[in-house]
Amino acid sequence: MLRSVEQRRVPGSQVDPRVTELRSAVSRLRRRLAAHPVEFRDRSIAEEELAALAGLAAGDHPEIPALRRSLLVVAGAIGSVSALGEGVHELRAAVDLFGPSPRG
């Protein structure tokens, strides 16, 4: 997993490693959510927002404010579903690769 905003493209690579990590984190959480057997109130919201995040991650330069907004929506929609907590944490770490939250 990438750990720093300072990490840049690998020579010869065309994709920013932060974008690659974001794509992976979104994909993992989408799979975990799809496999989660229990229905919960805001599941469809989480699924829709993860699809939006996948769309943002499809580009080479995702909009950071949009990433942060989507992260908040996903975290709020998933709420306290502990089985998905690790995936939300991984998603946040991937978003944080683009820079710390403006609030610190």
Backbone as a ProteinNet text record, in pm:
[ID]
protein_1_A
[PRIMARY]
MLRSVEQRRVPGSQVDPRVTELRSAVSRLRRRLAAHPVEFRDRSIAEEELAALAGLAAGDHPEIPALRRSLLVVAGAIGSVSALGEGVHELRAAVDLFGPSPRG
[TERTIARY]
84.9	0	89	45.9	119.9	102.6	204.4	197.8	214.3	254	286.6	234.8	194.6	154.4	274.9	392.1	513.9	549.6	491.9	520.3	458.7	536.4	490.8	494.5	472.2	469.8	603.4	592.3	710.5	755.1	886.1	931.2	877.3	823.5	767	620.7	571.8	432.3	350.4	228.5	143.6	37.4	25.8	-79	-16.5	-67.3	-24	-51.4	46.6	24.8	-84.4	-109.5	-218.6	-353.1	-365.6	-488.7	-506.4	-396.8	-401.8	-448.7	-396.4	-437.1	-582.8	-626.8	-767	-858	-822.7	-902.3	-912.1	-800.5	-798.6	-885.2	-873.7	-951.4	-1100.8	-1140	-1280.9	-1329.7	-1251.1	-1288.9	-1303.7	-1208.5	-1215.7	-1341.2	-1369.8	-1486.9	-1615.9	-1619.9	-1739.1	-1762.8	-1654.7	-1667.6	-1714	-1656.1	-1695.9	-1841.8	-1883.7	-2023.1	-2116	-2079.1	-2161.8	-2173.1	-2067.4	-2066.6	-2129.1	-2151.2	-2206.8	-2352.4	-2382.1	-2513.6	-2628.8	-2598.9	-2704.5	-2742	-2871.2	-2919.5	-2919.8	-2889.2	-2899.4	-2957.1	-3004.7	-3086.6	-3026.2	-2900.1	-2839.1	-2745.9	-2766.4	-2679.2	-2679.1	-2795.3	-2801.6	-2726.9	-2729.3	-2654.4	-2505.1	-2458.7	-2317.2	-2278.1	-2361.4	-2332.1	-2324.1	-2418	-2418.7	-2295.7	-2258.9	-2145	-2013.8	-2005.5	-1886	-1875.3	-1988.5	-1986.5	-1937.6	-1981.6	-1934.3	-1783.8	-1736.7	-1593.1	-1515.5	-1569	-1503	-1492	-1595.7	-1591.3	-1485.3	-1475.4	-1372.5	-1233.2	-1217.9	-1087.9	-1051.1	-1147.8	-1120.2	-1034.7	-1040.1	-959	-819.4	-729.2	-591.2	-575.1	-664.8	-653.3	-789.5	-828.6	-960.2	-966.3	-1084.8	-1105.4	-1105.1	-1013.1	-995.4	-1118.9	-1180.4	-1301.5	-1412.2	-1425.3	-1526.6	-1492.6	-1363.4	-1321.1	-1358.8	-1328.2	-1355.9	-1506.1	-1583.1	-1728.5	-1780.5	-1736.3	-1781.1	-1739.2	-1619.1	-1572.5	-1665.8	-1704.5	-1795.4	-1932.2	-1982.4	-2112.6	-2105.3	-1997.7	-1982.4	-1971.9	-1888.6	-1871.4	-2003.2	-2078.1	-2206.7	-2309.6	-2308.1	-2405.4	-2377.2	-2249.9	-2213.5	-2226.9	-2203.6	-2223.7	-2143.9	-2213.1	-2146	-2144.1	-2147.1	-2138	-1992.3	-1963.7	-1823.5	-1754.7	-1827.2	-1766.5	-1707.5	-1751.3	-1703	-1607.5	-1581.1	-1497	-1357.1	-1295.8	-1160	-1157.5	-1259.3	-1266.6	-1281.8	-1361.7	-1377.7	-1245.1	-1175.7	-1045	-946.1	-943.6	-855.7	-891.3	-1020.3	-1064.6	-1019.3	-1032.6	-987.8	-837.2	-761.2	-616.2	-582.2	-656.8	-632.9	-666.9	-775.2	-811.1	-707.6	-659.7	-558.2	-426.6	-402	-279.5	-276.5	-393.2	-402.2	-381.2	-358.8	-333.7	-421.3	-374.6	-452.7	-581.5	-675.2	-801.1	-772	-845	-820.2	-832.4	-905.4	-921.7	-817.7	-723.7	-614.7	-628.9
-117.4	0	123.1	225.9	350.7	423.8	493.9	559.9	710.8	767.1	908.5	978.9	1101.5	1185.7	1213.6	1206.9	1237.7	1131.8	1014.3	911.1	952.2	942.5	984.5	867.1	895.9	792.6	721.1	593	511.8	538.8	557.5	580.5	473.3	515.3	423.5	390.7	423.7	399.4	519.8	494.4	604.1	639.6	562.1	585.8	625	731.7	777.3	665.1	624.9	515.2	546.3	673.4	709	671.2	692	657.3	505.5	433.9	287.9	238.1	296	256.1	291.4	406.3	445.8	346.4	312.3	215.8	82.5	38.6	-89	-82.9	25.7	39.7	43.6	115.3	122.4	-16.3	-83.9	-217	-316.2	-313.5	-404.9	-378.7	-251.1	-220.2	-255.5	-235.1	-273.3	-424.2	-501.3	-647.2	-688.7	-626.4	-659.6	-625	-511.3	-470.3	-566.1	-604.8	-698	-833.3	-875.2	-1005	-1000.1	-880.4	-867.3	-916.3	-1018.4	-1082.2	-1004	-909	-838.9	-709.5	-691.4	-565.8	-460.8	-337.8	-228	-108.2	-16.4	93.1	170.9	207.8	294.3	219.5	90.8	10.8	63.7	96	143.6	275.9	358.3	484.4	455.2	362.2	324.9	267.6	182	122.6	228.7	322.3	429.4	518.6	550.8	640	569.8	440	365.6	359.1	349.7	354.2	490.8	596.8	731.4	744.1	687	688.9	612.5	501.2	424.6	509.9	587.1	677.6	785.5	841.3	942.4	882	759.3	693.1	648.1	644	602.1	704.4	829.3	933.2	936.3	1002.2	1011.7	1111.9	1210.4	1316.5	1341.2	1256.1	1274.8	1404.6	1461.9	1586	1553.8	1613.5	1582.6	1619.1	1734.9	1763.8	1660.4	1613.4	1512.7	1379.5	1345.3	1223.4	1229.8	1342.4	1357.9	1354.8	1417.4	1416.1	1274	1201.2	1063.2	975.1	996.5	920.2	942.8	1067.1	1097.8	1032.5	1033.7	972.3	821.5	758.4	613.4	581.6	653.8	628.3	647.7	750.1	773.6	667.1	621.5	521.3	385	351	221.2	224.9	342.5	361.3	265.7	193.8	108.6	-38.4	-66.7	-205.2	-246.4	-308.3	-336.4	-426.6	-512.9	-602.8	-526.4	-404	-323.3	-213.2	-205.9	-99.7	-96.1	-211.9	-215.1	-160	-193	-142	8.8	63.8	209.5	273.1	210.6	261.6	261.8	155.5	147.6	254.1	276.9	379.6	517.1	543.7	672.8	689.4	584.8	591.8	622	563.4	588.1	732.1	785.4	924.8	1018.2	984.4	1068.4	1075	981.4	987.2	1113.3	1169.1	1289.2	1416.7	1401.9	1514.8	1505.1	1562.8	1554.9	1634.6	1598.3	1671.7	1816.6	1911.2	2051.8	2084.1	2002.5	2027.4	1956.7	1888.2	1824.8	1686.9
0	0	0	-71.1	-74.4	57	98.9	229	223.3	110.4	110.1	-13.8	5.9	-106	-194.1	-136.9	-209.6	-313.1	-305	-403.1	-535	-636.5	-769	-864.9	-989.8	-1091.7	-1101.6	-1126.9	-1150.3	-1293	-1316.6	-1453.6	-1547.5	-1659.2	-1755.8	-1729.7	-1611.3	-1577.5	-1620.5	-1661.6	-1705	-1602.6	-1498.1	-1399.5	-1266.1	-1208.7	-1077.3	-977.6	-896.3	-801.2	-698.6	-671.6	-580.9	-642	-771.9	-842.3	-843.1	-864	-861.4	-725.7	-618.5	-483.6	-457.5	-504.4	-489.2	-561.1	-683.2	-759.1	-685.2	-631.2	-558.3	-432.9	-357.6	-234.2	-264.2	-367.9	-406.2	-448.1	-527.6	-575	-459.6	-366	-251.3	-167.8	-141.3	-59.4	-133.2	-262.4	-339.8	-331.7	-341.4	-330.8	-191.2	-88.1	48.9	74.1	21.9	38.9	-36	-156.1	-233.6	-163.9	-97.6	-30	108.5	160.6	295.5	294.4	374.5	365.1	428.2	511.1	584.1	512.3	493.4	437.6	548.3	512.9	607.7	535.9	610.3	561.3	444.3	454.1	352.4	258	244.9	158.3	14.1	-39.5	-178.3	-194.5	-93	-98.8	-105.2	-21.4	-22.7	-158.4	-214.6	-345.6	-454.8	-452.8	-553.6	-540.2	-417.2	-396.7	-430	-402.6	-442.6	-594.8	-662.6	-809.1	-857.2	-790.2	-825	-800.3	-689	-659.8	-766	-809.7	-915.5	-1041.9	-1069.6	-1184.5	-1168.2	-1048.6	-1022.2	-1037.7	-989.6	-994.1	-1135	-1223.6	-1360.8	-1434.8	-1391.5	-1453.1	-1393	-1460.1	-1411.6	-1298.5	-1291.3	-1191.4	-1126.7	-1031.5	-968.8	-889.2	-882.6	-807.9	-658.6	-586.5	-444.3	-362	-380.6	-302	-326.7	-449.6	-480.7	-413.6	-410	-340.1	-193	-131.3	12.3	40.9	-43.8	-26.1	-36.3	-136.6	-154.8	-37.9	12.4	128.5	247	270.7	381.4	362.6	240.3	212.9	236.5	186.4	206.2	354.4	426	569.5	644.1	607.9	672.5	638	513.9	471.3	532.5	542.5	599.6	750.5	807	950.2	1035.7	1118.7	1216.4	1175.6	1046.9	1000.8	1015.7	1129.4	1164.2	1063.7	996.8	898.9	780.5	759.8	647.8	692.5	822	876.4	818.9	801.2	746	603.8	525.4	388.5	384	475.8	483.3	524	617.7	660.4	542.8	464.9	348.6	244.9	227.1	133.2	180.8	308.5	361.5	341.7	367	348.3	202	110.7	-31.2	-69.5	-16.2	-41.3	20.1	137.7	205	129.8	39	-42.1	-128.5	-155	-237.9	-156.3	-28.9	58.5	182.1	291.4	414.1	402.4	486	493.4	527.3	469.5	498.8	647.7	719.5	863.2	946	880.5	954.4	970.1
[MASK]
++++++++++++++++++++++++++++++++++++++++++++++++++++++++++++++++++++++++++++++++++++++++++++++++++++++++

